[in-house]
Amino acid sequence: MDFTALIRLSRPEVGIGIGASVIIGMVIATAAFPPEAATIGFIIGFLISSASMISNDIFDIEVDRINAPHRALPSGKVSIKQAWVVTGLSAGLGLILAIMWSWVVGLLTLVFTILAFAYNYRVKEWGIWGNLIVSTSAILPFVIGGLMVDAGDNAVIWTIAMLTFLANLSGELTGGIMDYEGDRVRNQQSVAHVIGFKNTFILAIVLLSLSVGLVWLPVIVKWLGQIYTIMAVLYSIGMGLVIRGYLQMINVVSLPDHLTQEREDHILRLKNIMFYVLMLGLPMIIADVLLLG
């Protein structure tokens, strides 16, 4: 077995991001850095993410034999059996650590794992259901982090989680527009296939608008302070630019053959703006929480 190929197969950069999200949930909830919980939480997030990433490549091996034969599994650098063993060990150890921490953390981690495997296996082909699972999975690490410090009911965590969910779902919907032809070939019914490009953009705009409204809740009820208020302003401006871009796309993209490479690139730029706005917001939220704490 090629261990370098196995490491690439597990996509450690994704695992680091998931583990960090668990820690962020803890910091937001407690306005402190709990070392033991942070260490265990990071390991749980990293292991479950690694299992999910490897299983995704296992289920996609036939596609990768054609599109990416150089990857670990189709190239034979890692066998299917070896990949399943590492997947099982990673998921099993992650779940054991979560259950040992508390049954509630264990249960939510199990839900996180099931959603990830279900998406990889089949649900990614189910249009909106796949989009919902991806968006839910994006926020569960924050909630798990809160639960690990007995703050699963923290209002700030849930507010951040929900606006992240809405923004992520919006991006997933417009991503379906970019993948329209590939989904058509694979007979996958994305939201864009079901309701059309124009209505997909409208739905994405509604979701982003709701997230912009929700970002101001902690300011209105005075849960957080000035740094968060600055973040809310930047978030509103950034997502406002994305909404403006979607409105422009409605006027020029109504049919699949109207989606030129230039317009695909424009959608991708808008998705990148969303990503960077979300990434900028997290450290500002943490800084505000720590200062208030």
C-alpha positions, 0 to 999 in steps of 0.5 A: 500500500502506498501510504502517501496515496492513502493520505491524499485519499483521505484529504487531510486538508478537509479533515483539518477544516472539520476538526477546526470547525468543532473547536470553533463551536466550542470557543463560540459557546464558552468564550474560551479554549478548552484544551482537552475538549478541543483536542478530542473534538478535533480528532473526532472531526478529522477521523470522521472526515477522513472516513467520508472522503475515502468512502466517497472515492470507493463509491466513485471508483468506476467514474474515476477509472475514466475521469481520474485514473491517476487517483489512488484507487483506480491506479491500484496504489491503494486497494479497495479492501485497504480503503474499506479497512481504513474507512472502518477504522477511522469512522469506528475510532471517531465514533468511539471517542464521541460516545466516550465523551457523551452519548449526545455527542456520540449520537450526533456524530453518528448522524454526521457519519450516516449522512456523509456515507449516504451522500457518497453512496447514493443521495448525491444523485437525489437533487435537493436532498443531496444539497440539504445533506451537504449543507447540514453536514457543513454546520454539524461540526459547530453544533458538535463542538457546542455539545462537547462543552455542554452548550448545545443550546447556545443561541449564537452557535445556532444563529451562525450555523443557520446562516451558514446552512442557508448560504451553503445551500444557496451555493449548492443550488447554483453549483447544480447550474454549473454541473447541468450537462454532467448531471443530465448525462448521469441522469441526476435530477438537480434542482436546476433540472426540475425548476429551471435556471431562472427559478434556481437563481431566484431560490438561491437569492431568497436563501442568501437574503434570509442569511443576510437578515439572520446575521443581524440577529446577534446585533439586534438582541445584543448577544455580541459586540462591535467586532461582530457588528463589523463582520455583519456589515462585511457579510451583508456587503459580500452577500449583497454582491453575490445576490446582485450577480445572481440577479444579473444572471437571471436576465441572461441565463434561462436555458442550458445553451445560454450557460457559456464558459464565461457565465460559468466562470462568473457563477464560480466567482460568486461562489468564491465570494461567498466562501471567502466571506464565510471564512472571514467571518469566523475569526471575527466572531471568535475574536468578538466572543473572546473579547466579550468573555 
